[in-house]
Amino acid sequence: MTRLFDNPEDFAATALAGFCAAHRGRVVAVPHGAVRAAPGTQGKVALLIGGGSGHYPAFLGYVGAGLADAAVAGDVFASPSTSAVAGVARAANRGGGVILGFGNYAGDVLNFGAAAERLRAEGIDARILAVTDDVASAALAERGKRRGVAGDLLVFKIAGAAAEAGLDIDAVEAVAQRANAASVSFGVAFDGCTLPGQGAPLFRVEEGGVALGLGIHGEPGIRTEAMKSAADMADLLLAPLLAERPEGHGGRVAVVLNGLGCTKYEELFVLWHHLSERLEAEGLTVVDPEVGEFVTSLDMAGCSLSILWLDDELEEYWLAPADAPAFRKGNVTPAATGAQDVVAPQVAPAQAIAPGSAESQRAGACIARLLGRLAEALAEAEEMLGQIDAQAGDGDHGQGMARGSKAAAAAARDAAEAGGGAATVLAMAGDAWADRAGGTSGALWGVALRGWGAALTDRDALTPAHVAAGAEAGLQAVLRLGGARPGDKTLVDAFLPFAETLRATVDDGAALAEAWRRAATRATEAAEATAELSPKLGRARPLAERSIGHPDAGAISLALCARVVAEELAAG
């Protein structure tokens, strides 16, 4: 288990601060991340990589010459927020544009994608690089749905070398995407990992067993088999990768054997002994292999194997020098690191709060009170929601909801005390929720609250019709950004009937408390009914069978929030 921490909520931030302190002179801390202390030349394409914490040396350990220009870190197993990604990207930008690299997980797709849009609106050319190497998470015909695992290192190394060589952003993007298309990975777990502050792992592997096809966020494997010898494990790892060898490929490959956090190096070397023999027997020439820990999952016991099918250009960039705290290859010349001072991070100024009308200020204060009660309820439900999420996900949903709602409640309280009206209070609460929670749920709750607030004003008194319109606006924002539809087994399955029931009941003339109560009841029924659905999106999709019989954590938490607000409105 994870033993060394203070407040579990501060684990990721404290680890980031410690990393930057340990590598002074190599990296410079910026809010939510780190940039190279000696940045590349002016006009260079910047490579920003990132994702949730808990995977070291990914992603912070790869900030350095010939690799990444910056890394952004979210909470443990949770995507960094949109504003965090955009902020670190601004600090890394050298004028040649920014490539945003991340593993293909729903929260990262949402937040890095939204950050790219924000950067483009500011005149910074931003491109998306979603790594999709995990063969266990989707068929080859659906490669775009595959998640990113240890292939991250292969793809980011190629992209970083191309950027260091001075290619323009179109060329860097093209070679990086080609590296991604040529990368495949498969992993196994011998036991699960434990989040800081939790007393039990997210999942366990039965004694004497091995879970096949795991993810790097504590997702269980797709099936369990009896434990293998090292020789048989080599065959098990290699077979699904060889099945995707490109037709006519010349046989030169880059290979990464990756430990997931609790598998010792000597064990990996024993496994590599067998793998190297099998690779040679298959007619493959391994080019400068890497064996060690590269993309971990806290204290998970297990390993993964990644192969990149090389061509001449990809091999050149794989072998190119790199010098980062956790990865070195060849010799980086001093000139390659640049001699410029680090660019000061561009921090957005604090948002001024314009006073609302007296009626709207009262509504804002009421919203802040309700969000405070939500934060209390979600803190109490954190473990329960995490257990539901762990059935076919990574188990971080409860943690994210607790942290996000706590931050939202504080931001709403501050905005209300500053005289903000209903629209401002909800908008600022939404931004705070997304920034602190991270992950998919953080992004979706942030956009839902901001969308809800946009349907209100800071002038008018808040009516039941306004509240119903806000719910509809929040729902539409979630549908637009997240891409989920009814039946996909997401929070939409509870949000849609909530919004529809609230609107219909308000239109029938019911008071707000009664309309909300009926909507909360309908949302609860719909959330419980998600147990019979098969997930179509997110991390649970590859583990659909495990999910059936268990409700969706996002739908359950939304229904819980609806019931808490209903109780508060009924109490007056």
C-alpha positions in Angstrom: 0.0 0.0 0.0 1.0 3.7 -0.3 2.4 4.5 3.2 4.2 7.8 3.0 1.8 10.8 2.8 0.4 13.6 4.9 -3.1 14.6 3.9 -4.1 12.2 1.1 -5.8 15.1 -0.7 -2.4 16.8 -1.0 -0.4 13.8 -2.1 0.0 14.7 -5.7 0.7 18.4 -5.1 3.3 17.5 -2.4 4.9 14.9 -4.7 5.1 17.5 -7.5 6.8 20.0 -5.1 9.2 17.4 -3.9 10.1 16.4 -7.5 10.9 20.0 -8.4 13.0 20.4 -5.3 14.9 17.3 -6.0 15.7 18.4 -9.5 16.5 22.0 -9.2 18.6 23.1 -12.1 16.8 20.6 -14.4 13.2 21.7 -14.0 11.3 24.7 -12.8 8.1 24.5 -11.0 5.0 26.1 -12.4 1.4 25.8 -11.2 0.3 22.2 -11.6 3.5 21.1 -13.4 7.1 21.6 -14.3 9.0 23.0 -17.3 12.6 22.6 -18.5 15.0 24.9 -16.5 16.9 25.4 -19.8 14.2 25.6 -22.4 14.8 25.0 -26.1 15.6 27.6 -28.7 13.1 30.3 -29.5 10.7 29.1 -32.2 11.0 25.4 -31.2 7.9 23.3 -31.0 7.1 22.5 -27.4 6.0 19.1 -26.2 3.8 19.1 -23.1 2.9 15.7 -21.7 0.8 14.8 -18.7 -2.0 13.1 -17.0 -2.9 11.9 -13.5 -0.2 11.5 -10.8 0.7 8.0 -9.6 2.6 6.9 -12.7 6.2 8.2 -12.0 8.5 8.5 -13.9 5.6 9.4 -16.2 5.1 12.2 -16.7 7.4 14.6 -14.7 10.5 12.4 -15.0 10.5 12.9 -18.8 10.9 16.7 -18.8 14.3 17.4 -20.4 16.3 18.0 -23.5 15.3 15.6 -26.3 12.1 14.6 -24.7 9.3 16.8 -23.1 9.5 20.6 -22.6 7.0 20.4 -19.8 4.6 18.1 -17.8 1.3 18.8 -16.2 0.2 16.7 -13.2 -3.4 16.0 -12.0 -4.4 14.3 -8.8 -3.7 10.6 -8.4 -5.2 8.8 -11.4 -7.2 11.9 -12.4 -6.7 14.2 -15.4 -5.3 17.7 -14.8 -7.9 20.3 -15.3 -8.3 22.4 -18.5 -6.9 25.5 -16.9 -3.9 23.5 -15.5 -3.1 22.1 -18.9 -3.4 25.5 -20.6 -1.3 27.2 -17.9 1.6 24.8 -18.2 1.4 24.9 -22.0 1.7 28.7 -21.9 4.8 28.5 -19.8 6.4 25.9 -22.2 5.5 27.7 -25.4 8.6 28.9 -27.3 6.7 30.3 -30.2 6.6 27.2 -32.4 3.3 25.9 -31.1 2.6 23.2 -28.5 1.8 19.5 -28.8 -0.3 18.2 -26.0 0.5 14.5 -25.3 -1.4 12.2 -23.0 -2.8 8.7 -22.7 -6.2 8.2 -24.4 -8.5 8.4 -21.3 -11.8 10.2 -21.2 -10.8 12.8 -18.7 -7.6 13.6 -20.5 -9.3 13.8 -23.8 -11.8 16.3 -22.4 -9.4 18.5 -20.5 -6.4 18.5 -23.0 -8.9 19.0 -25.9 -10.6 21.9 -24.1 -7.1 23.4 -23.3 -6.1 23.2 -26.9 -9.2 25.1 -27.9 -8.4 27.7 -25.3 -4.8 28.1 -26.5 -5.8 28.4 -30.1 -8.2 31.2 -29.2 -5.2 32.9 -27.7 -3.2 32.6 -30.9 -1.0 29.6 -29.8 -1.0 26.7 -32.3 -1.9 23.6 -30.1 -2.1 20.0 -31.4 -3.5 16.9 -29.7 -1.4 13.7 -29.3 -3.5 10.9 -27.7 -1.5 7.7 -27.2 -3.5 4.6 -28.1 -1.2 1.6 -27.7 -3.1 -0.8 -25.4 -4.2 -3.8 -27.5 -6.3 -5.2 -24.6 -8.7 -2.2 -24.5 -10.1 -2.3 -28.1 -9.7 -4.2 -31.3 -7.3 -2.9 -34.0 -10.3 -1.8 -36.1 -11.2 0.5 -33.2 -7.7 1.7 -32.5 -9.0 5.2 -31.6 -10.7 3.7 -28.6 -7.5 2.1 -27.2 -6.1 3.6 -24.0 -2.5 4.7 -23.6 -0.2 2.7 -21.4 3.6 2.3 -21.5 3.6 3.2 -25.2 3.5 6.7 -23.9 7.3 6.6 -23.5 7.9 5.4 -27.1 5.6 8.0 -28.6 6.8 10.9 -26.5 10.4 10.0 -27.1 9.9 10.2 -30.8 7.9 13.4 -30.6 10.4 15.1 -28.3 13.3 14.1 -30.5 11.6 15.5 -33.6 10.8 18.7 -31.9 14.4 19.0 -30.6 15.7 18.5 -34.2 13.9 21.7 -35.2 11.0 20.3 -37.2 7.9 22.5 -37.5 4.7 21.6 -35.7 3.1 19.9 -38.7 6.1 17.6 -39.1 6.4 16.9 -35.4 2.7 16.1 -35.2 3.0 13.8 -38.3 5.9 11.8 -37.0 4.4 11.5 -33.5 1.1 10.2 -34.9 3.0 7.7 -37.0 4.9 6.5 -33.9 1.6 6.1 -32.1 0.1 4.1 -35.0 3.1 1.8 -34.9 3.0 1.2 -31.1 1.4 -1.7 -29.3 1.4 -2.8 -25.6 0.0 -5.5 -23.4 0.2 -5.8 -19.6 -0.5 -8.1 -16.7 -1.0 -7.6 -13.0 -0.2 -9.8 -10.0 -1.9 -7.6 -7.5 -3.7 -4.2 -7.3 -2.6 -0.8 -6.2 -3.8 1.3 -3.2 -4.6 5.0 -3.3 -3.0 7.2 -0.6 -5.2 7.1 2.5 -7.2 4.1 1.5 -7.0 0.9 3.5 -7.5 -1.6 0.7 -6.4 -1.9 -3.0 -8.6 -0.9 -5.8 -8.8 -4.6 -6.9 -7.1 -7.8 -6.0 -5.9 -10.7 -8.1 -6.8 -14.1 -6.7 -3.9 -16.0 -5.1 -1.9 -17.8 -7.7 -3.4 -15.8 -10.5 -2.4 -13.2 -13.0 -4.8 -10.5 -14.4 -4.4 -9.9 -18.1 -4.9 -6.6 -20.0 -4.8 -4.2 -17.1 -4.7 -0.4 -17.3 -2.4 2.0 -15.5 -5.2 3.5 -13.3 -5.9 0.4 -11.3 -8.4 -0.9 -13.8 -8.7 -4.7 -13.3 -7.6 -7.0 -16.1 -10.0 -8.3 -18.7 -9.5 -11.9 -17.4 -7.5 -13.9 -14.9 -5.4 -17.0 -15.6 -3.2 -19.2 -13.4 0.2 -17.7 -12.7 2.9 -18.5 -15.3 6.6 -19.1 -15.2 8.8 -16.3 -16.5 9.2 -18.2 -19.8 5.5 -18.7 -20.3 4.8 -15.1 -19.2 7.1 -13.9 -22.0 5.0 -15.9 -24.5 1.8 -14.5 -23.0 2.9 -10.9 -23.3 4.4 -11.2 -26.7 1.6 -13.1 -28.6 -1.0 -10.3 -28.8 1.7 -7.8 -30.0 3.1 -10.1 -32.7 -0.5 -10.6 -33.9 -0.4 -6.9 -35.0 3.0 -6.9 -36.8 2.5 -4.8 -39.9 2.6 -6.7 -43.1 6.0 -6.5 -44.8 7.7 -4.8 -41.8 11.5 -5.0 -41.9 11.8 -6.4 -38.3 13.6 -3.5 -36.5 11.7 -2.7 -33.2 12.0 -0.5 -30.2 10.9 -2.4 -27.1 10.0 -1.3 -23.5 9.5 -3.8 -20.7 7.8 -1.8 -18.0 7.4 -2.5 -14.3 4.2 -1.2 -12.8 5.5 -0.2 -9.4 6.0 -3.3 -7.2 7.8 -5.7 -9.6 11.5 -5.7 -9.0 14.1 -5.1 -11.6 15.7 -8.5 -11.2 12.3 -10.0 -12.0 12.1 -7.9 -15.1 15.6 -8.9 -16.2 14.6 -12.6 -15.8 11.6 -11.9 -18.0 13.7 -10.0 -20.5 16.0 -12.9 -20.9 13.2 -14.9 -22.3 11.7 -12.1 -24.3 14.9 -11.3 -26.0 15.3 -14.9 -27.2 11.7 -15.0 -28.5 12.0 -11.7 -30.3 15.1 -12.9 -32.1 13.4 -16.2 -32.9 10.6 -14.2 -34.6 13.1 -12.4 -36.8 13.0 -9.1 -34.9 16.0 -6.9 -34.3 15.6 -5.0 -31.0 17.0 -1.5 -31.1 18.3 -0.1 -27.8 15.6 -1.7 -25.5 14.5 -0.2 -22.2 13.8 -2.4 -19.2 12.7 -0.8 -15.9 9.9 1.4 -14.5 8.6 3.9 -17.0 4.8 4.2 -16.6 3.8 2.8 -13.2 0.5 2.5 -11.2 1.5 3.4 -7.6 2.3 0.1 -5.9 0.8 -2.2 -8.4 2.5 -5.6 -8.9 2.8 -6.4 -12.6 4.4 -5.4 -15.9 3.7 -4.5 -19.5 5.5 -5.0 -22.8 5.5 -2.4 -25.6 6.7 -2.6 -29.1 7.2 0.2 -31.7 7.5 -1.1 -35.3 10.4 1.1 -36.5 11.1 2.7 -39.9 14.3 4.6 -40.6 13.0 8.0 -39.4 11.4 6.6 -36.2 14.6 4.7 -35.4 16.6 7.9 -35.8 14.4 9.7 -33.3 14.2 6.7 -30.9 18.1 6.7 -30.8 18.4 10.5 -30.6 20.0 11.8 -27.3 17.7 12.7 -24.4 18.4 13.9 -20.9 15.6 14.0 -18.4 15.5 13.2 -14.6 14.2 9.7 -15.2 15.4 8.9 -18.8 18.7 9.3 -20.6 19.8 8.1 -24.0 23.1 9.1 -25.7 24.8 12.4 -24.9 22.9 15.6 -25.1 25.2 18.5 -26.1 25.0 21.7 -24.1 23.7 23.6 -27.1 20.7 21.3 -27.3 19.4 22.4 -24.0 19.4 26.1 -24.9 20.7 28.9 -22.8 17.7 31.1 -22.4 16.0 31.9 -19.1 12.8 30.0 -18.5 9.7 31.8 -19.7 7.7 33.1 -16.8 4.4 31.3 -16.6 1.4 33.3 -17.9 -1.0 33.2 -14.9 -4.5 34.5 -15.6 -5.5 37.4 -13.4 -8.0 36.8 -10.7 -11.5 37.1 -11.9 -13.2 40.3 -10.7 -16.7 39.8 -9.2 -19.3 42.3 -10.2 -22.0 42.7 -7.6 -25.3 41.2 -8.4 -28.7 42.6 -7.6 -30.1 42.1 -4.1 -32.4 39.3 -5.3 -29.6 37.5 -7.2 -27.2 37.9 -4.3 -29.7 36.1 -2.1 -29.9 33.3 -4.7 -26.2 33.2 -4.8 -25.9 32.8 -1.1 -28.5 30.0 -1.3 -26.5 28.2 -4.0 -23.3 28.5 -1.9 -25.1 27.0 1.1 -26.4 24.1 -1.0 -22.9 23.4 -2.5 -21.5 23.4 1.1 -24.1 20.7 2.0 -23.2 18.7 -1.2 -19.5 18.8 -0.2 -20.3 17.3 3.2 -22.5 14.6 1.7 -19.9 13.7 -1.0 -17.1 13.5 1.6 -19.2 11.0 3.5 -19.9 9.0 0.4 -16.3 9.0 -1.0 -15.5 5.4 -0.1 -18.8 4.1 -1.3 -18.5 5.9 -4.7 -14.9 4.7 -5.1 -16.0 1.1 -4.5 -18.7 1.3 -7.2 -16.2 2.9 -9.6 -13.7 0.2 -9.0 -16.0 -2.5 -10.3 -14.9 -1.6 -13.8 -13.0 1.6 -13.5 -10.1 3.0 -11.5 -11.8 3.7 -8.2 -11.1 7.4 -8.1 -14.6 8.7 -8.6 -15.4 9.2 -4.9 -12.1 11.0 -4.3 -12.6 13.3 -7.3 -16.2 14.1 -6.3 -15.2 14.9 -2.7 -12.3 17.1 -3.7 -14.2 18.9 -6.5 -17.3 19.6 -4.4 -15.2 20.9 -1.5 -13.4 23.3 -3.8 -16.7 24.3 -5.5 -18.3 25.0 -2.1 -15.3 27.2 -1.1 -15.3 29.1 -4.4 -19.1 29.6 -4.2 -18.9 30.9 -0.6 -16.2 33.4 -1.5 -18.1 34.6 -4.6 -21.3 35.0 -2.6 -19.5 36.9 0.2 -18.0 39.2 -2.5 -21.6 40.0 -3.7 -21.8 37.7 -6.7 -25.2 36.8 -8.1 -26.5 33.4 -8.9 -24.8 33.2 -12.3 -21.4 34.2 -11.1 -21.5 31.9 -8.0 -22.4 28.9 -10.1 -19.8 29.7 -12.8 -17.0 30.1 -10.3 -18.0 26.9 -8.5 -17.9 25.0 -11.7 -14.4 26.2 -12.5 -13.2 25.3 -9.1 -14.8 21.9 -9.2 -13.1 21.1 -12.5 -9.8 22.4 -11.4 -9.7 20.5 -8.1 -11.4 17.2 -9.1 -9.6 16.7 -12.4 -10.6 13.6 -14.4 -13.7 13.0 -16.5 -16.2 13.7 -13.7 -14.4 16.9 -12.8 -14.5 18.2 -16.3 -18.2 17.3 -16.7 -19.3 18.7 -13.4 -17.4 21.9 -14.1 -19.0 22.4 -17.5 -22.4 21.4 -16.1 -22.3 24.0 -13.4 -20.9 26.7 -15.7 -23.6 25.9 -18.3 -26.2 26.0 -15.6 -24.9 29.4 -14.4 -24.9 30.8 -18.0 -28.6 30.2 -18.1 -29.1 32.5 -15.1 -28.3 36.1 -14.5 -26.8 38.3 -11.7 -29.8 40.7 -12.0 -33.1 38.8 -11.8 -34.7 36.9 -8.9 -34.3 33.2 -9.3 -37.5 31.5 -10.3 -38.3 27.7 -10.8 -38.4 28.3 -14.5 -34.8 29.7 -14.4 -33.7 26.7 -12.4 -35.2 24.3 -14.9 -33.6 26.2 -17.8 -30.3 26.0 -16.0 -30.6 22.2 -15.6 -31.3 21.9 -19.3 -28.4 24.1 -20.2 -26.0 22.1 -18.0 -27.2 18.9 -19.5 -26.6 20.2 -23.0 -23.1 21.3 -22.1 -22.3 17.8 -20.8 -23.7 16.2 -23.9 -21.7 18.5 -26.2 -18.4 18.1 -24.4 -18.5 14.6 -23.2 -20.2 13.0 -26.2 -22.2 10.5 -24.1 -25.8 9.7 -24.9 -28.6 8.0 -22.9 -27.8 4.3 -22.5 -24.0 4.7 -22.6 -23.9 4.1 -18.8 -22.7 7.6 -17.7 -24.1 10.4 -15.5 -26.2 11.4 -18.5 -28.5 8.5 -17.7 -29.4 10.2 -14.5 -29.0 13.8 -15.6 -31.4 13.6 -18.6 -34.4 12.3 -16.6 -33.6 14.7 -13.8 -33.7 17.7 -16.2 -36.8 16.5 -18.1 -38.7 15.8 -14.9 -37.7 19.1 -13.4 -38.9 21.0 -16.5 -42.2 19.1 -16.8 -43.0 19.5 -13.1 -42.2 23.2 -13.1 -44.3 23.7 -16.2 -47.2 22.0 -14.3 -47.0 24.8 -11.7 -45.2 22.9 -8.9 -43.1 24.8 -6.4 -39.4 24.5 -6.8 -38.9 22.2 -3.7 -41.6 19.8 -4.9 -40.4 19.8 -8.6 -36.8 19.2 -7.4 -37.9 16.3 -5.2 -39.7 14.6 -8.0 -36.7 15.1 -10.3 -34.3 13.7 -7.7 -36.5 10.6 -7.3 -36.6 10.0 -11.0 -32.8 10.5 -11.2 -32.3 8.0 -8.5 -34.4 5.4 -10.2 -32.6 6.0 -13.5 -29.1 5.8 -11.8 -30.0 2.5 -10.1 -31.2 1.2 -13.5 -27.7 1.7 -15.0 -26.7 -1.6 -13.3 -28.3 -3.4 -16.3 -26.5 -1.3 -18.9 -23.2 -2.1 -20.6 -20.7 0.9 -20.7 -20.1 2.4 -24.1 -17.5 5.1 -23.1 -14.6 5.7 -20.7 -12.4 3.3 -18.8 -15.3 0.9 -18.0 -15.9 0.1 -21.6 -13.2 -2.5 -22.1 -14.5 -4.2 -18.9 -18.1 -4.2 -19.8 -18.9 -7.6 -18.4 -17.6 -6.7 -15.0 -19.7 -3.5 -15.0 -23.0 -5.3 -15.7 -24.9 -5.7 -12.4 -23.3 -2.6 -10.9 -24.6 0.9 -11.3 -22.6 3.7 -12.9 -20.7 5.7 -10.3 -21.3 9.0 -12.1 -25.0 8.5 -12.3 -25.2 7.4 -8.6 -23.3 10.4 -7.5 -25.5 12.8 -9.5 -28.6 11.2 -8.0 -27.1 11.5 -4.6 -26.4 15.2 -5.1 -30.0 15.7 -6.4 -31.4 14.1 -3.2 -29.2 16.2 -0.9 -30.4 19.4 -2.6 -34.0 18.2 -2.4 -33.7 17.6 1.4 -32.2 21.1 1.8 -35.0 22.8 -0.3 -37.7 20.9 1.6 -36.2 22.0 5.0 -36.4 25.6 3.7 
